[in-house]
Amino acid sequence: MMKFNEFQKYEATLHIPYEKYFELIYETKYLIEARLGTDRQFVACKSFYGCNRRSAVIKASEWYNSHLKKVLGNPQHVMFIDDPLQEVTYDDDFVCTDLRNKYLDENTISRLLAESHGDLGRESSMQPDGVPLGSVKRLRKRKRKEVQLTDRLSQTPSGTIYYKMTEVVEGRGCSVKVRKIKLASKSLLKAKREVIRRGLNKFEKFSETKLIPSRKFSSINQAA
């Protein structure tokens, strides 16, 4: 019985080589209705229902593995699933191997490549163990931005936290310089404690209350 939230229809299209189609019937006794195309490939369609494309891909994969994989092999270049609601869209967090983004049909791939502006390309290779990688692959590395935790604490994509430390510059006049100090802590709470323990914040109030005619920024350093 179909659940209430599994109302969306997704169409899976299979391109089956001529010889494989008859081998499928002979070996598995599974008959799937198909039409013969001009390139001597049988084209079959099957509908799946789900609350989103990811759930439909899961159902289609389970069905394929149960009935067709023994003869047709991995579905990467055999099964293609449409995207009627355009759930597959490109952004900075796009993951090529996410189930939602697998087994894309030609229309969806073309749209996705256009949206990526050169960040993505078609995937034609497979892993050594035969596991399909996905429909598309990254041609350029994903751009990950540094996260600003507080006005002085920031975290890199790899998880390293830096503290923007103020130092008083000795000499004529009254000026300070700012440098980024690498912390050992990996969480915001521990980073705040580390800043206090190491005394990295000792000149914060000075820089906020005094008139600073000039401010210099030095390269990233690690405190002793």
C-alpha positions as CSV (number, residue, x, y, z in Angstrom):
1,M,0.0,0.0,0.0
2,M,1.3,3.4,-1.0
3,K,1.9,5.8,1.9
4,F,0.3,9.2,1.8
5,N,3.6,11.1,1.4
6,E,4.9,8.9,-1.4
7,F,2.7,10.5,-4.1
8,Q,5.4,11.9,-6.5
9,K,6.0,9.9,-9.6
10,Y,9.5,9.4,-10.9
11,E,10.2,7.7,-14.3
12,A,13.2,5.3,-14.6
13,T,14.4,4.6,-18.2
14,L,16.6,1.6,-18.9
15,H,18.8,1.2,-22.0
16,I,19.3,-2.5,-22.4
17,P,21.7,-3.9,-25.1
18,Y,20.0,-6.2,-27.6
19,E,21.6,-9.5,-26.6
20,K,21.3,-8.6,-22.9
21,Y,17.6,-8.2,-23.1
22,F,17.1,-11.8,-24.2
23,E,19.7,-13.0,-21.8
24,L,17.8,-11.3,-19.0
25,I,14.6,-13.2,-19.9
26,Y,16.5,-16.5,-20.2
27,E,18.6,-16.2,-17.1
28,T,16.2,-14.5,-14.6
29,K,12.8,-15.3,-16.2
30,Y,12.0,-11.6,-15.5
31,L,10.2,-10.0,-18.4
32,I,10.2,-6.2,-18.6
33,E,8.2,-4.5,-21.4
34,A,10.5,-2.7,-23.8
35,R,10.7,-1.3,-27.3
36,L,13.6,-1.7,-29.7
37,G,15.4,1.5,-30.6
38,T,17.3,2.3,-33.8
39,D,20.6,1.7,-32.1
40,R,19.7,-1.9,-31.3
41,Q,19.0,-1.2,-27.7
42,F,15.8,-2.0,-25.9
43,V,14.3,0.9,-24.0
44,A,12.2,0.1,-21.0
45,C,10.4,2.5,-18.5
46,K,9.2,1.9,-15.0
47,S,7.6,4.3,-12.5
48,F,8.5,4.7,-8.9
49,Y,6.8,6.8,-6.3
50,G,8.4,8.6,-3.3
51,C,8.3,11.7,-1.2
52,N,11.4,13.0,-3.0
53,R,13.9,11.9,-5.6
54,R,16.3,10.3,-3.1
55,S,13.6,7.9,-1.9
56,A,12.7,7.1,-5.5
57,V,16.4,6.3,-6.3
58,I,16.5,4.0,-3.3
59,K,13.4,2.1,-4.5
60,A,14.7,1.9,-8.1
61,S,18.1,0.7,-6.9
62,E,16.6,-2.1,-4.8
63,W,14.4,-3.2,-7.7
64,Y,17.3,-3.1,-10.2
65,N,19.6,-5.1,-7.9
66,S,16.9,-7.7,-7.2
67,H,15.8,-8.3,-10.9
68,L,18.4,-6.9,-13.4
69,K,21.8,-6.5,-11.9
70,K,22.8,-10.2,-12.3
71,V,22.6,-9.8,-16.1
72,L,23.0,-6.1,-16.8
73,G,25.6,-5.3,-14.2
74,N,25.8,-2.0,-12.3
75,P,23.1,0.5,-13.3
76,Q,25.3,3.6,-13.8
77,H,25.1,3.4,-17.6
78,V,21.9,1.5,-17.8
79,M,19.2,3.2,-15.6
80,F,18.3,6.9,-15.7
81,I,15.8,8.6,-13.5
82,D,14.0,11.9,-14.3
83,D,13.8,14.9,-12.0
84,P,10.3,16.3,-12.5
85,L,10.4,18.8,-9.6
86,Q,14.0,19.9,-10.3
87,E,15.3,18.7,-6.9
88,V,18.8,18.3,-8.3
89,T,20.3,21.8,-8.3
90,Y,23.9,23.0,-8.1
91,D,25.3,24.9,-5.1
92,D,28.5,25.1,-3.2
93,D,27.5,22.1,-1.1
94,F,26.6,19.9,-4.0
95,V,27.7,16.2,-3.5
96,C,28.0,14.2,-6.7
97,T,27.6,10.8,-5.0
98,D,24.5,11.8,-3.0
99,L,21.7,9.4,-3.8
100,R,19.5,12.3,-4.8
101,N,22.0,13.2,-7.5
102,K,22.5,9.7,-9.0
103,Y,21.2,8.1,-12.2
104,L,20.4,11.5,-13.8
105,D,18.7,11.6,-17.1
106,E,20.1,13.6,-20.0
107,N,17.9,16.7,-19.5
108,T,18.8,16.9,-15.8
109,I,22.6,16.5,-16.5
110,S,22.5,19.3,-19.2
111,R,20.7,21.7,-16.8
112,L,23.0,20.8,-13.9
113,L,26.2,21.4,-16.0
114,A,24.8,24.8,-17.1
115,E,24.1,25.7,-13.5
116,S,27.6,24.8,-12.3
117,H,29.3,27.1,-14.8
118,G,32.2,24.6,-15.4
119,D,32.5,23.2,-11.9
120,L,30.9,19.9,-13.0
121,G,31.4,17.5,-15.9
122,R,30.0,14.1,-17.0
123,E,31.2,11.0,-15.1
124,S,32.2,8.1,-17.3
125,S,34.5,6.1,-15.1
126,M,33.8,3.6,-12.4
127,Q,35.6,2.5,-9.3
128,P,37.9,-0.6,-9.5
129,D,35.3,-2.7,-7.7
130,G,32.6,-1.7,-10.2
131,V,30.7,0.6,-7.9
132,P,29.2,3.5,-9.8
133,L,30.5,6.9,-8.9
134,G,27.6,9.1,-10.0
135,S,26.3,10.9,-13.1
136,V,28.5,13.9,-12.8
137,K,32.0,14.7,-11.3
138,R,33.7,17.8,-10.1
139,L,36.2,19.5,-12.5
140,R,37.1,22.2,-10.0
141,K,37.5,21.9,-6.3
142,R,34.7,23.0,-4.1
143,K,35.2,26.5,-2.7
144,R,34.8,26.4,1.1
145,K,34.7,29.6,3.0
146,E,36.1,30.4,6.5
147,V,33.4,30.6,9.2
148,Q,33.4,33.6,11.5
149,L,32.6,32.2,15.0
150,T,32.9,35.6,16.8
151,D,34.4,39.0,16.0
152,R,37.8,37.5,16.8
153,L,37.5,33.8,16.3
154,S,37.3,32.1,12.9
155,Q,37.4,28.5,11.7
156,T,38.8,27.1,8.5
157,P,36.9,24.4,6.5
158,S,39.4,21.8,7.9
159,G,38.3,22.8,11.5
160,T,41.3,24.8,12.6
161,I,40.4,27.8,14.8
162,Y,42.3,31.1,14.7
163,Y,42.2,34.0,17.1
164,K,42.7,37.6,15.9
165,M,45.1,38.9,18.5
166,T,45.8,42.6,19.2
167,E,49.4,43.6,20.1
168,V,50.7,47.0,21.1
169,V,53.5,48.2,18.9
170,E,56.4,49.8,20.9
171,G,57.8,53.0,19.7
172,R,56.6,56.5,18.9
173,G,52.9,57.1,19.0
174,C,50.2,54.7,20.1
175,S,49.4,51.9,17.6
176,V,48.6,48.3,17.6
177,K,48.9,45.4,15.1
178,V,46.7,42.4,14.6
179,R,47.8,38.9,13.8
180,K,46.0,35.5,13.6
181,I,47.0,33.0,16.2
182,K,46.4,29.3,15.6
183,L,44.6,27.6,18.5
184,A,44.7,23.9,19.5
185,S,41.0,23.8,20.4
186,K,38.4,22.5,18.0
187,S,35.3,23.9,19.6
188,L,34.1,27.4,20.3
189,L,33.9,26.9,24.1
190,K,37.3,25.4,24.4
191,A,38.8,28.1,22.1
192,K,37.5,30.9,24.3
193,R,39.1,29.2,27.3
194,E,42.3,28.7,25.5
195,V,42.4,32.4,24.6
196,I,42.0,33.4,28.3
197,R,44.5,30.7,29.5
198,R,47.2,31.9,27.0
199,G,46.5,35.5,27.7
200,L,45.9,36.3,24.0
201,N,43.2,38.8,24.9
202,K,45.2,41.0,27.2
203,F,45.2,44.0,24.8
204,E,41.6,43.8,23.6
205,K,40.3,46.5,25.9
206,F,43.3,48.7,25.1
207,S,42.6,48.5,21.4
208,E,38.9,49.2,21.9
209,T,39.2,52.2,24.2
210,K,42.4,54.0,22.9
211,L,42.6,56.0,19.8
212,I,44.6,54.0,17.2
213,P,46.1,56.1,14.4
214,S,47.3,53.1,12.4
215,R,46.7,49.4,12.4
216,K,49.0,46.8,10.8
217,F,48.2,43.2,9.9
218,S,50.9,40.5,10.0
219,S,50.9,37.1,8.5
220,I,49.4,34.1,10.4
221,N,51.6,33.0,13.3
222,Q,51.4,30.4,16.0
223,A,51.9,31.5,19.6
224,A,54.4,29.7,21.7
